[in-house]
C-alpha cells in the first residue's frame, strides 16, 4: 500500500549520447521496459509518482510518456545537469501536499532495483535530509530519497552555479546504505546496474 508521505520521481532527461540518443528508459529487461518497471515499483511505495525531464526534451518529445499515465514535470534550472533534476523532483514532491515529506529519486536507466531497497531508503530518510546508496564507486545521488525540507538548500546551490549531484554529500546530511546494507536485497553490483552503452543494453536483456 502506498505511503501518503512519500513521492517517487524518475529522472529521464538525459540525452544518452553513448547510446546514440536512444531512449534509455525504454530499454527492455526481462520484466519489460525499464521505466514501466520503475513506475510499478514506485507505485507500490509512493502515493505520488511522476517523471522529471528537461524543458527541451519535453518540447521536443511532448508525448514521450503518455502511455505511463503519470505526471511529467520539467526542471526549473535549465542546462544544470542531474542536480537540477533532483531539485525539480523535490520541488514537485513538496507541491504534492503538506503530508509529503520525502521523495524517492531514481535515474531512468536502473533496470534491477527492488522494492526492498526502496523501502530501506525511505526508512533511512526519516532523519536528517535523506539517504542515498553508496557503492564501491561512491555515492549514487540518483538512487536516493530526499526530504522535501532540503529544497531551499538545493536551490541555493544551483543558484550559486553548482551542477554536481555529488555535491549533495556536503550540502545535505544524508544517511548512506552501503554495500553491506545492499546485500540484504541482492547483489549490490546488480541492484545498482545502469545502462550507458549498447553493450550495457544487450547485457540487461
C-alpha positions as CSV (number, residue, x, y, z in Angstrom):
1,X,0.0,0.0,0.0
2,X,1.4,3.4,-1.0
3,X,2.5,5.8,1.7
4,X,0.9,9.3,1.6
5,X,4.1,10.8,3.0
6,X,6.3,9.6,0.1
7,X,6.6,10.7,-3.5
8,X,8.5,8.9,-6.3
9,X,10.4,10.6,-9.2
10,X,12.0,9.0,-12.2
11,X,14.7,11.3,-13.8
12,X,14.5,10.8,-17.6
13,X,16.0,14.0,-19.1
14,X,19.4,12.8,-20.2
15,X,20.5,12.7,-23.9
16,X,22.0,9.2,-23.8
17,X,24.8,10.3,-26.2
18,X,26.7,7.0,-25.7
19,X,23.5,5.2,-26.9
20,X,23.2,7.3,-30.0
21,X,20.3,9.2,-28.4
22,X,18.2,6.0,-27.8
23,X,15.7,6.4,-25.0
24,X,17.3,4.6,-22.1
25,X,14.1,4.4,-20.1
26,X,12.5,2.2,-22.8
27,X,15.3,-0.4,-23.0
28,X,13.9,-3.8,-22.4
29,X,14.6,-6.0,-19.4
30,X,13.2,-9.5,-18.8
31,X,10.3,-7.7,-17.0
32,X,9.6,-5.1,-19.7
33,X,10.8,-1.6,-20.3
34,X,12.9,-0.1,-17.5
35,X,10.6,2.9,-16.9
36,X,7.4,0.8,-16.8
37,X,9.1,-1.5,-14.2
38,X,10.2,1.5,-12.2
39,X,6.8,3.1,-12.2
40,X,5.3,-0.1,-10.9
41,X,7.8,-0.4,-8.1
42,X,7.3,3.2,-7.1
43,X,3.5,3.0,-7.1
44,X,3.7,0.2,-4.5
45,X,5.5,2.6,-2.2
46,X,4.7,6.2,-3.0
47,X,1.4,7.9,-3.2
48,X,2.6,10.4,-5.8
49,X,4.7,9.1,-8.7
50,X,5.9,11.3,-11.5
51,X,8.6,11.8,-14.2
52,X,11.1,14.6,-14.4
53,X,12.6,15.7,-17.7
54,X,14.2,18.8,-19.2
55,X,12.2,21.5,-20.8
56,X,14.0,20.9,-24.0
57,X,13.2,17.2,-24.0
58,X,9.5,17.9,-23.2
59,X,9.2,20.4,-26.0
60,X,10.9,18.0,-28.5
61,X,9.0,14.9,-27.4
62,X,5.8,16.0,-25.8
63,X,4.1,12.6,-26.0
64,X,7.1,10.5,-24.8
65,X,5.5,9.4,-21.6
66,X,1.8,9.5,-22.5
67,X,1.4,5.7,-22.1
68,X,2.5,5.8,-18.4
69,X,-0.4,7.9,-17.1
70,X,1.7,9.7,-14.5
71,X,2.5,13.5,-14.3
72,X,5.6,14.8,-16.1
73,X,7.4,17.8,-14.7
74,X,10.3,19.8,-16.1
75,X,13.3,21.4,-14.5
76,X,13.4,24.9,-13.3
77,X,17.2,25.3,-13.8
78,X,17.9,24.7,-17.5
79,X,21.2,23.0,-18.5
80,X,22.1,22.3,-14.9
81,X,22.5,18.5,-15.0
82,X,21.3,15.9,-12.6
83,X,21.2,18.3,-9.7
84,X,18.5,20.3,-11.5
85,X,16.5,17.1,-11.9
86,X,16.8,16.4,-8.2
87,X,15.7,19.9,-7.4
88,X,12.7,19.5,-9.7
89,X,11.8,16.2,-8.1
90,X,12.0,17.7,-4.5
91,X,10.1,20.8,-5.6
92,X,7.2,18.9,-7.2
93,X,7.1,16.5,-4.2
94,X,6.6,19.4,-1.9
95,X,3.9,20.8,-4.1
96,X,2.0,17.4,-3.8
97,X,0.8,18.4,-0.4
98,X,1.9,19.1,3.2
99,X,1.8,15.4,4.1
100,X,4.6,14.6,1.6
101,X,8.0,14.8,3.4
102,X,10.2,12.5,1.2
103,X,10.8,11.8,-2.4
104,X,12.5,8.7,-3.9
105,X,14.6,9.8,-6.8
106,X,15.7,7.2,-9.4
107,X,17.6,7.5,-12.7
108,X,15.6,6.1,-15.6
109,X,18.4,3.6,-16.5
110,X,18.4,1.4,-13.5
111,X,16.8,-1.9,-14.6
112,X,17.2,-4.1,-11.5
113,X,16.1,-2.1,-8.5
114,X,13.8,-3.9,-6.0
115,X,11.1,-2.7,-3.6
116,X,13.0,-3.8,-0.5
117,X,15.9,-1.4,-1.3
118,X,13.5,1.4,-1.9
119,X,11.7,0.7,1.3
120,X,15.0,0.8,3.1
121,X,15.9,4.2,1.6
122,X,12.6,5.7,2.7
123,X,13.1,4.4,6.2
124,X,16.6,5.7,6.4
125,X,15.4,9.1,5.1
126,X,13.2,9.8,8.1
127,X,16.1,11.5,9.8
128,X,18.4,14.3,8.5
129,X,18.0,15.4,4.9
130,X,17.5,12.0,3.4
131,X,19.5,8.9,2.4
132,X,21.4,7.6,-0.7
133,X,23.1,4.4,-1.8
134,X,26.9,4.2,-1.7
135,X,28.7,1.5,-3.7
136,X,32.4,0.8,-4.3
137,X,32.2,3.6,-7.0
138,X,30.9,6.1,-4.4
139,X,27.6,7.7,-3.7
140,X,24.6,7.3,-6.0
141,X,22.6,10.6,-6.0
142,X,20.0,9.0,-8.3
143,X,19.3,6.1,-6.1
144,X,18.2,8.2,-3.1
145,X,15.4,9.5,-1.0
146,X,15.5,13.2,-0.2
147,X,13.4,15.1,2.4
148,X,11.4,18.0,0.9
149,X,12.8,20.2,3.7
150,X,16.1,20.2,1.7
151,X,14.6,22.1,-1.2
152,X,15.9,25.6,-0.4
153,X,19.5,24.4,0.1
154,X,19.4,22.6,-3.2
155,X,18.0,25.6,-5.0
156,X,20.7,27.9,-3.4
157,X,23.4,25.6,-4.6
158,X,22.1,25.7,-8.2
159,X,21.7,29.5,-8.0
160,X,25.4,29.6,-7.0
161,X,26.4,27.7,-10.1
162,X,26.6,24.2,-8.6
163,X,25.7,21.4,-11.1
164,X,27.2,18.3,-9.5
165,X,24.7,16.0,-7.8
166,X,27.6,14.6,-5.8
167,X,27.8,18.0,-4.0
168,X,24.7,17.0,-2.0
169,X,27.1,14.9,0.1
170,X,28.4,18.2,1.6
171,X,25.3,20.3,1.2
172,X,22.9,17.9,3.0
173,X,23.0,15.5,5.9
174,X,22.5,12.2,4.1
175,X,22.5,8.7,5.6
176,X,24.1,6.0,3.5
177,X,23.1,2.5,2.6
178,X,26.5,0.9,1.8
179,X,27.4,-2.4,0.1
180,X,26.9,-4.4,3.2
181,X,23.4,-3.0,3.6
182,X,22.6,-3.7,-0.1
183,X,23.4,-7.4,0.2
184,X,20.1,-7.8,2.1
185,X,18.3,-7.1,-1.2
186,X,20.6,-8.9,-3.7
187,X,24.0,-8.5,-5.4
188,X,24.9,-4.8,-5.0
189,X,26.5,-4.7,-8.4
190,X,23.3,-6.0,-10.0
191,X,21.0,-3.7,-8.0
192,X,22.9,-0.6,-9.0
193,X,23.5,-1.6,-12.6
194,X,22.8,1.3,-15.0
195,X,22.8,1.4,-18.8
196,X,25.1,3.8,-20.7
197,X,26.4,1.9,-23.7
198,X,25.0,-0.5,-26.3
199,X,26.9,-3.3,-24.6
200,X,25.1,-2.4,-21.3
201,X,21.8,-2.5,-23.1
202,X,22.5,-6.0,-24.5
203,X,23.6,-7.3,-21.1
204,X,20.3,-6.5,-19.3
205,X,18.0,-8.2,-21.8
